């Protein structure tokens, strides 16, 4: 029995126009799931209407001093947020490292899309917005 393959689709939140149709470009497949996780991690609680608990506290942690302890708290927050709000994926590993010179954190999120054997990863540099 073959597994059902689902194609995930989402809008590109940069709202770039398609060169021919002039419509908003769509993301599909792995790119749509990666964009959803990135947006989930960078969304603050109370930022999404009617879902006050949706999002993570990452932006608030960015205003603390850059230390390995805060990096550890970020790993836990990212894992909990993805587990609670993104049912399409299973988190494999999360690594957040403090970058003292860049005054931020290098984050790597490795995950599996459910029913897909190949792991995907997202690399982000987390820094406070000025």
Beta strands, then each sheet from edge to edge (+ up, - down):
strand 1: 9-11
strand 2: 26-28
strand 3: 89-99
strand 4: 104-113
strand 5: 119-126
sheet 1: 1+ 2-
sheet 2: 3+ 4- 5+
end
